[in-house]
């Protein structure tokens, strides 16, 4: 192979490599790489925000369930068969409406028996009073005879004993009559209890009996039959289970936000109405206290009993406080901070391993600034010491904050980027590109290069 051929092949090879390089540089991937290299010279792109002031609420969260404020369990006070149930589950009832009728037959018989017993006791009382009168007269007569010596002492004593016995018999019958009257009252009350009325305006939420079933009265060891539950659904409570570690700041009257799991698009207001005094222990050993929160329901809205919900109880308000996004506050090892940051800083405890810092931006570089933090909610944190109102801080992205260091050059990624081609060098590059494209592209004069330029600029803008 001659030298001419070698030179020709070499020239062709360099031409091919140059063409490939130009295509790669003009491609989106190449433009993105070039933009990134240029961005590294300008600084790491971050989100910068000034320190803000505003209001923040410290809350205590707890799960719970929705229950009516007034819930009445209706059970029978007599053992009898259910004769009628005028209402069904879900029906609205008013105070005084008859909701249960029991079979009164046995109780009517018991009432009649008690009345007959009273009549018998009253008849016996008449005979007892006659016997008492006779015994009293006999005793008085023997007293006179004993004074004249016509009756012995033993006869007088016997008459006195008979008189006292007659008095006792009369008293016994009087008490038996009172007992019989009490039995009548009890029998009458039992008979009245066969008709059960609603004690409140509400809705029948549970119906546990059917017509024809026999209900029983509860005893010490055996609960009675609960026939139905009537609830006033116009006033609902959230019975929240607050962890014992968070119960201290909760007080009656505090505001709360309530979130019902079944209605993710709704939020309800409420107020703490009652705080339990007894610690309850769950199956997993967690100690909780029950806190009742009265819900403020819109007029006409009804919630179902037993719905799962959660609450945020506002236990403290902060007004016009210095606030930063919570992710802007990061933990850093104290031994990795510069000496000028650690020296004489009262916010750094040298006996600890980590301290909390916020990265300020000073002269386009990050400054690790130790801070003292207050309470926080889901997104914001109160800063009590370490920052001033004029500070600009790094608030994101989170992937950058995780590894961000002190004294790193940064730029605001939300700032408007400079237009491509505004510098003379960019213009020369664009002219050179046209000169290369024009011999190989017959459509260059038709404006295809002008179509490519905006696409390249858009690719550059994708990389902040």
C-alpha positions as CSV (number, residue, x, y, z in Angstrom):
1,X,0.0,0.0,0.0
2,X,1.4,3.3,-1.0
3,X,1.9,6.4,1.2
4,X,-0.9,8.2,-0.7
5,X,-3.4,5.5,0.1
6,X,-2.4,5.5,3.8
7,X,-2.8,9.2,4.0
8,X,-6.2,9.0,2.3
9,X,-7.4,6.4,4.7
10,X,-6.1,8.4,7.6
11,X,-7.9,11.6,6.4
12,X,-11.1,9.6,5.8
13,X,-10.9,8.1,9.4
14,X,-10.4,11.5,11.0
15,X,-13.3,12.8,8.9
16,X,-15.6,10.0,10.1
17,X,-14.6,10.5,13.8
18,X,-15.2,14.2,13.5
19,X,-18.6,13.6,11.9
20,X,-19.5,11.1,14.7
21,X,-18.3,13.6,17.4
22,X,-20.4,16.4,15.9
23,X,-23.5,14.2,15.7
24,X,-23.0,13.1,19.4
25,X,-22.5,16.7,20.5
26,X,-25.7,17.9,18.7
27,X,-27.7,15.0,20.0
28,X,-30.0,15.5,23.2
29,X,-27.7,13.4,25.3
30,X,-24.7,15.3,24.2
31,X,-26.4,18.6,24.7
32,X,-27.5,17.5,28.2
33,X,-23.9,16.5,29.0
34,X,-22.6,19.8,27.8
35,X,-25.3,21.6,29.8
36,X,-24.3,19.6,32.9
37,X,-20.7,20.5,32.5
38,X,-21.6,24.1,32.1
39,X,-23.9,23.9,35.2
40,X,-21.0,22.4,37.3
41,X,-19.0,25.5,36.5
42,X,-21.9,27.7,37.6
43,X,-22.6,25.7,40.8
44,X,-24.7,22.8,42.0
45,X,-28.4,23.5,41.2
46,X,-30.5,23.7,44.4
47,X,-33.7,25.2,45.6
48,X,-33.2,28.4,47.5
49,X,-35.8,30.2,49.7
50,X,-35.7,33.0,52.2
51,X,-36.5,32.4,55.8
52,X,-40.2,33.0,56.4
53,X,-42.3,34.0,59.3
54,X,-45.8,32.6,60.0
55,X,-48.1,30.7,62.4
56,X,-47.6,27.1,63.3
57,X,-49.7,24.7,65.4
58,X,-48.2,22.0,67.6
59,X,-50.5,19.0,67.4
60,X,-50.9,15.6,69.0
61,X,-52.2,12.9,66.7
62,X,-54.3,9.8,67.8
63,X,-56.5,7.2,66.2
64,X,-60.0,6.5,67.4
65,X,-63.6,5.7,66.4
66,X,-66.8,7.7,65.9
67,X,-69.5,7.1,68.5
68,X,-72.8,8.9,69.3
69,X,-72.7,11.3,72.3
70,X,-75.9,9.7,73.5
71,X,-76.3,5.9,73.1
72,X,-79.1,4.1,74.9
73,X,-79.1,0.3,75.3
74,X,-82.7,-0.9,75.7
75,X,-83.1,-4.1,77.7
76,X,-86.1,-5.7,79.4
77,X,-86.7,-5.3,83.2
78,X,-89.0,-8.4,83.1
79,X,-88.7,-11.8,81.6
80,X,-91.4,-12.1,78.9
81,X,-92.0,-12.9,75.3
82,X,-91.6,-10.1,72.7
83,X,-95.1,-9.4,71.4
84,X,-94.4,-6.6,68.9
85,X,-91.5,-4.4,67.5
86,X,-93.2,-1.4,65.8
87,X,-89.9,-0.1,64.4
88,X,-87.1,-1.6,62.4
89,X,-83.3,-1.0,62.5
90,X,-82.5,2.4,61.0
91,X,-85.9,3.9,61.7
92,X,-86.1,7.4,63.4
93,X,-87.9,7.4,66.7
94,X,-89.0,10.2,69.0
95,X,-88.9,10.4,72.7
96,X,-92.0,8.6,74.1
97,X,-92.6,6.4,71.0
98,X,-93.4,2.8,71.9
99,X,-90.6,0.7,70.5
100,X,-91.2,-2.7,72.3
101,X,-94.3,-4.5,73.5
102,X,-93.9,-7.6,75.7
103,X,-96.5,-10.3,76.5
104,X,-98.2,-9.1,79.7
105,X,-100.3,-12.2,80.4
106,X,-98.2,-13.7,83.2
107,X,-97.7,-10.2,84.8
108,X,-101.4,-9.5,84.8
109,X,-101.9,-12.7,86.7
110,X,-99.2,-11.8,89.2
111,X,-100.9,-8.4,89.7
112,X,-104.3,-10.1,90.3
113,X,-102.7,-12.5,92.8
114,X,-101.1,-9.6,94.7
115,X,-104.4,-7.7,94.9
116,X,-106.1,-10.9,96.2
117,X,-103.4,-11.3,98.8
118,X,-104.0,-7.7,100.0
119,X,-107.7,-8.3,100.3
120,X,-107.1,-11.4,102.4
121,X,-104.7,-9.6,104.7
122,X,-107.2,-6.7,105.2
123,X,-109.9,-9.2,106.2
124,X,-107.6,-10.9,108.7
125,X,-106.9,-7.5,110.1
126,X,-110.6,-7.0,111.0
127,X,-110.6,-10.3,113.0
128,X,-107.4,-9.4,114.7
129,X,-108.7,-6.0,115.8
130,X,-111.8,-7.8,117.3
131,X,-109.6,-10.3,119.2
132,X,-107.6,-7.4,120.5
133,X,-110.6,-5.6,121.8
134,X,-111.8,-8.8,123.6
135,X,-108.4,-9.4,125.2
136,X,-108.2,-5.8,126.4
137,X,-111.6,-6.0,128.0
138,X,-110.8,-9.3,129.7
139,X,-107.5,-7.9,131.0
140,X,-109.2,-4.8,132.4
141,X,-111.9,-6.8,134.2
142,X,-109.4,-9.1,135.8
143,X,-107.5,-6.1,137.0
144,X,-110.6,-4.9,138.9
145,X,-111.3,-8.4,140.3
146,X,-107.7,-8.7,141.5
147,X,-107.9,-5.5,143.4
148,X,-111.0,-6.8,145.3
149,X,-109.3,-10.2,145.8
150,X,-111.8,-12.0,143.6
151,X,-109.1,-13.0,141.0
152,X,-105.7,-14.5,141.5
153,X,-102.5,-13.1,140.3
154,X,-102.0,-15.9,137.8
155,X,-105.3,-15.2,136.2
156,X,-104.4,-11.6,135.8
157,X,-101.0,-12.4,134.3
158,X,-102.7,-14.8,131.8
159,X,-105.2,-12.1,130.7
160,X,-102.3,-9.6,130.3
161,X,-100.4,-12.0,128.1
162,X,-103.5,-12.6,125.9
163,X,-103.9,-8.9,125.5
164,X,-100.3,-8.4,124.4
165,X,-100.5,-11.3,122.0
166,X,-103.6,-9.8,120.4
167,X,-101.7,-6.5,120.0
168,X,-98.8,-8.3,118.3
169,X,-101.0,-10.1,115.9
170,X,-102.7,-6.9,114.8
171,X,-99.2,-5.3,114.1
172,X,-98.1,-8.3,112.1
173,X,-101.2,-8.1,109.9
174,X,-100.7,-4.3,109.4
175,X,-97.1,-5.0,108.1
176,X,-98.3,-7.8,105.9
177,X,-100.9,-5.5,104.4
178,X,-98.1,-3.0,103.6
179,X,-96.1,-5.8,102.1
180,X,-99.1,-6.8,100.0
181,X,-99.5,-3.2,98.8
182,X,-95.8,-3.1,97.8
183,X,-96.2,-6.4,95.9
184,X,-99.1,-4.8,94.0
185,X,-97.0,-1.8,93.1
186,X,-94.2,-4.1,91.9
187,X,-96.6,-6.2,89.9
188,X,-98.1,-3.1,88.4
189,X,-94.6,-1.7,87.5
190,X,-93.6,-5.0,85.9
191,X,-96.8,-4.9,83.9
192,X,-96.0,-1.3,82.8
193,X,-92.5,-2.5,81.8
194,X,-94.1,-4.7,79.1
195,X,-94.5,-1.5,77.1
196,X,-91.1,0.1,76.5
197,X,-90.8,3.7,75.1
198,X,-87.8,5.5,73.6
199,X,-86.1,7.8,76.2
200,X,-84.6,10.1,73.5
201,X,-85.0,11.3,69.9
202,X,-82.7,9.1,67.8
203,X,-82.2,6.3,65.4
204,X,-82.4,2.6,66.1
205,X,-78.9,1.5,65.3
206,X,-79.1,-2.1,66.5
207,X,-82.1,-4.5,66.8
208,X,-81.1,-7.7,68.5
209,X,-84.5,-9.4,69.1
210,X,-87.4,-10.7,67.0
211,X,-91.0,-11.0,67.7
212,X,-91.7,-14.3,69.6
213,X,-88.4,-14.4,71.4
214,X,-88.2,-14.4,75.1
215,X,-86.1,-11.8,76.8
216,X,-84.6,-12.2,80.2
217,X,-83.6,-9.9,83.0
218,X,-79.9,-9.5,83.8
219,X,-78.4,-10.8,87.0
220,X,-75.0,-10.3,88.7
221,X,-73.3,-13.1,86.7
222,X,-75.5,-13.1,83.6
223,X,-76.1,-10.0,81.5
224,X,-79.7,-9.3,80.5
225,X,-81.0,-9.3,76.9
226,X,-80.3,-6.1,75.1
227,X,-83.2,-5.7,72.7
228,X,-82.0,-2.6,70.8
229,X,-79.7,0.4,70.7
230,X,-81.0,3.9,70.1
231,X,-78.5,6.6,69.3
232,X,-78.7,10.4,68.8
233,X,-76.7,10.7,65.6
234,X,-77.0,14.5,65.6
235,X,-74.1,14.7,68.1
236,X,-71.1,12.5,67.5
237,X,-67.9,12.0,69.5
238,X,-64.5,10.9,68.4
239,X,-63.2,8.6,71.1
240,X,-59.5,8.9,70.5
241,X,-56.8,6.7,72.1
242,X,-54.0,9.1,73.0
243,X,-50.6,7.5,73.8
244,X,-49.7,8.1,77.4
245,X,-46.5,9.9,76.3
246,X,-48.6,12.6,74.7
247,X,-51.5,13.0,77.2
248,X,-49.9,15.7,79.3
249,X,-50.5,18.8,77.1
250,X,-54.1,17.9,76.2
251,X,-56.8,19.9,78.0
252,X,-60.5,20.2,77.8
253,X,-61.6,22.8,75.3
254,X,-58.7,22.5,72.9
255,X,-59.5,22.5,69.1
256,X,-59.0,19.4,67.0
257,X,-59.2,18.4,63.4
258,X,-60.8,15.1,62.7
259,X,-60.2,12.9,59.6
260,X,-62.7,10.0,59.0
261,X,-61.1,7.2,57.0
262,X,-64.2,6.5,55.0
263,X,-64.4,10.1,53.8
264,X,-61.0,11.2,52.6
265,X,-62.3,14.4,51.1
266,X,-63.7,15.8,54.3
267,X,-62.3,17.4,57.4
268,X,-64.3,18.0,60.6
269,X,-63.7,20.4,63.5
270,X,-64.1,19.4,67.1
271,X,-63.3,20.3,70.7
272,X,-61.9,18.2,73.5
273,X,-64.8,17.5,75.8
274,X,-63.5,14.8,78.2
275,X,-60.1,13.3,79.1
276,X,-60.1,9.8,80.6
277,X,-58.5,9.4,84.1
278,X,-57.7,5.7,83.8
279,X,-54.9,4.3,81.8
280,X,-56.0,1.6,79.4
281,X,-53.6,-1.1,78.2
282,X,-53.9,-2.5,74.7
283,X,-53.2,-6.1,73.7
284,X,-49.7,-5.1,72.6
285,X,-49.0,-3.5,76.0
286,X,-49.3,0.1,74.8
287,X,-50.8,2.4,77.4
288,X,-53.4,4.9,76.2
289,X,-56.0,7.4,77.6
290,X,-59.4,7.9,76.1
291,X,-60.1,11.4,75.0
292,X,-63.6,12.4,73.8
293,X,-63.8,15.0,71.1
294,X,-67.2,16.5,70.3
295,X,-67.5,16.9,66.5
296,X,-69.0,19.9,64.8
297,X,-71.1,18.3,62.1
298,X,-72.8,20.3,59.3
299,X,-76.6,20.5,59.8
300,X,-78.3,17.4,58.4
301,X,-75.1,15.3,58.0
302,X,-75.1,11.9,59.7
303,X,-72.1,9.7,60.3
304,X,-72.3,6.0,60.9
305,X,-71.5,4.7,64.3
306,X,-68.1,3.0,64.8
307,X,-66.3,4.6,61.8
308,X,-62.5,4.6,62.1
309,X,-60.9,8.1,62.3
310,X,-57.9,10.0,63.5
311,X,-57.4,13.4,65.0
312,X,-54.9,16.2,65.3
313,X,-55.4,18.0,68.7
314,X,-53.9,21.5,68.7
315,X,-52.0,21.7,72.0
316,X,-50.0,24.8,71.3
317,X,-50.0,27.8,68.9
318,X,-46.9,29.7,67.6
319,X,-47.6,33.1,66.1
320,X,-45.2,35.0,63.8
321,X,-42.5,32.4,64.3
322,X,-39.4,31.8,62.1
323,X,-40.3,28.8,59.9
324,X,-38.4,26.7,57.4
325,X,-39.3,23.6,55.5
326,X,-38.7,20.5,57.7
327,X,-36.4,18.9,55.1
328,X,-34.1,21.9,55.2
329,X,-33.1,20.9,58.8
330,X,-30.5,18.1,58.6
331,X,-28.3,16.3,61.0
332,X,-24.5,16.5,60.5
333,X,-21.6,14.9,62.4
334,X,-19.9,17.6,64.6
335,X,-16.4,16.3,63.8
336,X,-17.0,16.9,60.1
337,X,-17.9,20.6,60.5
338,X,-15.3,23.3,60.0
339,X,-13.6,24.7,63.0
340,X,-14.8,28.2,62.4
341,X,-18.4,26.9,62.6
342,X,-17.8,24.9,65.8
343,X,-15.7,27.3,67.7
344,X,-17.6,29.2,70.3
345,X,-21.0,28.2,69.0
346,X,-23.4,27.7,71.9
347,X,-25.8,25.7,69.7
348,X,-23.3,22.9,69.3
349,X,-22.9,20.3,72.1
350,X,-19.4,18.9,71.7
351,X,-20.3,15.9,73.9
352,X,-22.7,14.7,71.2
353,X,-22.0,13.1,67.8
354,X,-24.5,15.0,65.7
355,X,-26.0,18.5,65.5
356,X,-28.8,20.0,63.5
357,X,-27.9,22.5,60.8
358,X,-29.5,24.5,58.0
359,X,-27.4,25.5,55.0
360,X,-27.4,29.2,54.3
361,X,-26.3,30.6,51.0
362,X,-23.6,33.3,51.3
363,X,-21.8,34.5,48.1
364,X,-23.2,31.6,46.2
365,X,-21.7,29.1,48.6
366,X,-23.3,26.9,51.3
367,X,-22.6,27.7,55.0
368,X,-23.5,25.0,57.5
369,X,-25.4,26.9,60.3
370,X,-26.2,25.1,63.5
371,X,-29.8,25.9,64.7
372,X,-32.1,25.3,67.6
373,X,-35.4,24.0,66.6
374,X,-38.9,24.2,68.1
375,X,-42.0,22.2,67.3
376,X,-42.8,21.1,63.8
377,X,-45.8,19.8,61.8
378,X,-45.7,17.5,58.8
379,X,-44.0,20.1,56.5
380,X,-42.6,23.0,58.6
381,X,-40.3,23.5,61.6
382,X,-39.9,26.4,63.9
383,X,-36.3,27.8,64.3
384,X,-35.7,29.4,67.6
385,X,-32.0,30.3,67.2
386,X,-29.3,30.3,64.6
387,X,-30.9,32.1,61.7
388,X,-31.9,35.7,60.9
389,X,-34.8,37.1,58.9
390,X,-32.6,38.1,55.9
391,X,-31.0,34.6,55.4
392,X,-31.4,32.7,52.2
393,X,-31.3,28.9,52.8
394,X,-31.2,25.7,50.8
395,X,-34.5,23.9,51.0
396,X,-34.1,21.2,48.4
397,X,-34.1,18.9,46.5
398,X,-34.0,16.3,49.3
399,X,-31.5,14.1,47.4
400,X,-29.1,17.1,47.4
401,X,-29.6,17.9,51.1
402,X,-28.8,14.4,52.1
403,X,-25.1,14.8,51.2
404,X,-24.7,18.5,51.0
405,X,-21.5,19.9,52.5
406,X,-20.2,23.2,53.8
407,X,-18.6,25.7,51.3
408,X,-20.1,24.2,48.1
409,X,-20.8,26.5,45.2
410,X,-24.6,26.4,44.4
411,X,-27.0,28.2,42.1
412,X,-30.8,28.6,42.2
413,X,-32.3,26.0,39.8
414,X,-35.5,27.9,39.7
415,X,-33.8,31.0,38.2
416,X,-34.2,31.8,34.5
417,X,-31.3,30.3,32.5
418,X,-29.4,32.5,30.1
419,X,-30.4,32.1,26.5
420,X,-28.2,30.0,24.3
421,X,-26.2,31.8,21.5
422,X,-26.2,35.1,23.3
423,X,-22.4,35.2,23.4
424,X,-20.1,35.7,20.5
425,X,-18.5,32.3,21.0
426,X,-21.9,30.7,20.8
427,X,-22.7,32.6,17.6
428,X,-19.4,31.5,16.0
429,X,-20.2,27.8,16.9
430,X,-23.6,28.1,15.3
431,X,-22.1,29.6,12.1
432,X,-19.5,26.8,12.0
433,X,-22.2,24.2,12.4
434,X,-24.1,25.7,9.4
435,X,-20.9,25.5,7.3
436,X,-20.5,21.9,8.1
437,X,-24.1,20.9,7.5
438,X,-24.6,22.8,4.3
439,X,-22.5,20.7,1.9
440,X,-24.1,17.4,3.1
441,X,-27.7,18.5,3.4
442,X,-29.6,19.7,0.4
443,X,-32.4,21.0,2.6
444,X,-30.1,23.3,4.6
445,X,-31.4,26.3,2.6
446,X,-34.9,25.4,3.5
447,X,-34.5,26.2,7.2
448,X,-33.9,22.8,8.8
449,X,-30.9,24.2,10.7
450,X,-33.2,26.8,12.2
451,X,-35.6,24.0,13.3
452,X,-32.7,22.2,15.0
453,X,-31.6,25.2,17.0
454,X,-34.7,25.6,19.2
455,X,-34.6,21.9,19.9
456,X,-31.0,22.2,21.1
457,X,-31.9,25.2,23.2
458,X,-34.8,23.3,24.8
459,X,-32.5,20.4,25.6
460,X,-30.2,22.8,27.3
461,X,-33.0,24.2,29.4
462,X,-34.0,20.8,30.6
463,X,-30.8,20.7,32.6
464,X,-31.0,23.5,35.2
